[in-house]
Amino acid sequence: MGAIERTPRDVELLGLANRQHGVLRAAQLAEHGLTRRMIAQRTRSGRLTRLHHGVFTWGHSALTREGRWLAALWACGAGAVLSHTTAAACHRIGGEHGTDVHVSTTRRSVHSRDGIVVHRVSSLHRADVQRTRGLWVTRIPRTVVDLADATGWAEVRGAVDALRWFSPAELRAAQRRAPGRAGRGLVVRLLEADEAHTKSELERRFLRFVRRHSLPRPTGLNVQVAGFKADCCYAAERLVVELDGRAYHQRRRQMEADRLRDEGYQLAGHRIQRFLWDDFHAAQEARTAERLVKMLGRRVP
């Protein structure tokens, strides 16, 4: 079969594809006058490459990830949004796991297929979706809720740590709009870790932790060390333990002050160990105990 002539219509379709991350819908081809026979002819010649039912690339199949994402959304139909690890990658707060595109939809008739993992959900509230770079995607709070279902603590924690600003209130609201999720426990843990806690609450949490693990009680609480008021001090070991119960955004703002404070302790001959609220969570406290006993120079009980 001879080569297909490059017509003005083909030039228009190429321009349209370039504006749509390299992909075209079958309906758009028809709007530009291509019949099924003409589409089949261009597919055989390599000018069109079929990605999914009704979704094509123009002249190549080496798509950007945005092209893969848009093709998956079109394949899943109206109302589909990027979600889970794909949404995290879109927001630049996480990486994709493999090349599958994760899509959420309320439509019962949509199923997973090669390259697309479909999550059928009972609802997608308008407050939980947004349009970014021409792509419908779950907003960051809903993305975190979805990650808690599909991944683990490290991925959820990493996603939030990648944010310049984190709102526990928005995450709590997104969780309420998606009840009964398997990852609820991780979301609750995240909320507890990133909200403010009083110094007395954290001190009581630390002392209970010390008792549970048969570790020595600090020799002093809220004592002066090197010109600073230290939360806990082990005098014989010259170890200062600082308990940080500040909210996430407060910690971000105070990092430089903490660094200068730690330098002051070190210049006075003390070692410093900082603990956050989450370090005493049941899933984390065994590791926290190991960290503390190493700093104390003792064997793990």
N, C-alpha and C positions, 0 to 999 in steps of 0.2 A: 504494500500500500504506500502511495506517495506521501510526501510531507504535507501537512496541513498549512495552508497559507496563513500568515500572521495578519489578521484583519483588524480594522479599527475596533471591532467588538472585542477581539482578544486583548488588545491593548487596554481597553476599558476594564476588562475583567482582571487583568494583571494589576492595574492600579488599585482596584477594589480589594483584591487579595492583600496587597501590600499595606492597606489601611486596616486590615483585619487580621493581623498577625500571620498572614500567609494562607488563610483558609477561606473557603467559600461554601455557601449553602447551595443545595440543588435548586431551591426556589430562586435564588439570585441568578443562577445560570439560566433558568427558564425565563426570568424577567428580561434577560439580555438576548433572548431569542434562540437559545440553544435547545433543540429538541432532545428527547431521550436518545435518538439515534446519533445525534451530533455529540452528546455527552459520552456515549459509548465509544465513538470513534476517537475522541480526544483522550479517553482513558487508555485505549489500546495503544495509541501512539506515544503515551507518556506525558502529554501536555497536562492532563488531569490525573491526579492520584487519589483514589478513594481511601479515606481514613475510617469513616464510620458510615452507616446508612444515611445518605443524604448530605454528607459532609466530605469536601474535597480540598486538596491543595492544588495550586496552579503551578505546574512545571517542576515541582520538586516535592520531596517528602521529608527533608531535613528541617523540621520545624523548631522554632524556639520553644521554650517551655510554655510561654504565653499562648503560642499557637496550639500546642497540645491541649492546654486548659480550655481554650475557647472551643476547640473541636469537640471536646468531651461535653461541655455545657450544651452545645447545639444538639449533640447526639441524644442527650437526655431530655430535651424538650423544655418548654416554658416552665419557669419556676425553679429550675435547677440552679444550685449555687456551689461554688468550690467550697470544700470544707476539710476538716481534720488536718492532716499533715500538708495537703496541698494548699489550704488556706494559710497555714502557718508560713509556708514558703512564699506565698504571695505577699504576706505582710512582712516578710523578712524577719521573722522571729523563730524560724526553725527550718529544717531541711526536709525535702521529700524522702520518703522511704521507697527507693526503687523508682520506676517510671510510671507506675499506675497513678491515674488522676482520681482523687477522691471527690465525690459529688454527693450532695444531699438534696433530696427532693421529697415532697409529700405525695407524689403520684405513685400509686400501688403498681402500676403497669410497667414501671421502669426497672430494669434489672442490670446487674453487673455484666460486663462483657470484657473481651480482651482490651486491656489498657485502661479500663474504667472500673472503679469500685464504687458502687452505688449504696448510699446509706438512706434507707427510707425512714423518714421521721414523721411524727404525728403532726407537727406544726413547725413553721418557720416564720416567726414574728417579724414584721417589717423593721423593728428596732434591732434585729439581729443580722441584717444583711445590708450590704452596701455595694456600690459599683465602683470598681477601681481599674483604671487602665482599660476600660471597655469590658471588664469581666465582673460578673456577679459573684460575690464571695461573702462568707460569714464574717461579721465584724469580730474584732479581736476578742471581746469577752466570750462570745459564743464559740469561737475557735478554741479557746482554752477549755471550755466545758467539753467540747468534742474530743480534744486531745486527752483529757482525763479518762474518757471512755476507752480510747483506742491505744494509748501508749502507757507510759509509766511516770513516776514522780520526776525522774531526771529530765524528761522531755517537757513536762508541764512547767517545772521550775525554770528550766532553761528558756522557755518561751517568754515567761514573765520577766526574767532577768534581762532579756534582750530589749525590753521596752524602755523608752525614756521616761514614760509616765505610766503608772498602773493605778487603776481605780477599783478597790475592793467593792465599792457600792455597785458599779456597773457589772462586775462579775457576779455578784450576788443576784442582781436582777436577771441576768442572762440564765443563771441556774434555775431561778423560779419559773422562767418561761419554758424550761426544758426539764420538767420533773421526772423522777423515776429513772435517772440515768445511772449506769453502773459506776461511773467515775465520781459520784457525788462525794465519796470520802476524800479523794484527792483534792477536790475543790474546797471542801471544808478545811482541810489541812493548809491549803494555800492561803485561804482567807485568814485563818488564825495566825499564820506565820507573818503575814504582811500587814496586819493591823497593829495599832499601837497597844502596848501593854505597860502597865505601871511598873515602876522599879520593884515595888514590894511584891507584886504578882510574880515577876520573874525570879526574884530572890527565893520565894517560897517554892517555886517550880524547881529551881536549882537544888535547894536543900533536900527536897523530897527525892530528887534524882540521886544525890549523894548517898542518902540512906538506903535506897533500893539497891545500889551497887556496892554497898559496904566500903565506900570511899571516905577518906578523912574529911571532916568538916573544916571549912576555912578557919584560920586563927583569928580573922577579923573581917567584919562586914562594914562597908562604908567608912573606911579608914584612910587617913592621909598617907600617900606614898608619892615621893618625889614631887611634892607640891600639888598633887591631884588627889581628888577624893575617889579612891578605888572601890569598886563594888565588892570585891572579895580579895583577900590576901592570904597566901600561905607563907608565913614569915620565914620559917626555916628553909623552905625551898626557894625563897625569893621569887615567888610566882604571883603575878597579879591576874585575876580572872575578871574580865569585864562582861557584863550581861547586857546585851543590846535588845531592848524591847521596843525600839522605835519603829514607826511605820516605814514601809518600803521607801517612799519618796523622801522621808526625813533622813534615812540612812544615806541615800544618794547625796543629799545636800551636805551631810556632815562628814563625808569620807576624809577630806583634807584635815579637819580638826581631829579626827580619830588618829590619823597618821602621826600628827605632831604629838599627840598625847602618848602614843605608843613609843615614839622616839624618846620622850622624856623618861618613861619607865626604863627603857633599855639603857639609856645613858647613866641612870642611877644604879645599874647592875641588876635589874629585875627582868625576868622573862614575862611575856604577855600572852594570854590566851583569851580570845573573844568567842562568846557563844551567843547564838540567836535563839529566839523562842522555839523554832523548829528543831534545833539540835536536841531538845528533850522530848520530842515526839517519840511514841513507842517504836516506830519504824526506824528511828535514827539513833536512839539513845545508846545502843550497844557500841556503835562506832564512836559516839561522843565520850563514853566511858574509857575507851581505849586511848583516845586523844589526851584525856585528862591524866590518866595514870602514867602515860609516857612523859608528860610534862612534869609530873610529880616525881619521876624517877622510881616508880614502884612497879611491882608485878601486877598484871591484871588479876583481880580476885577470881 
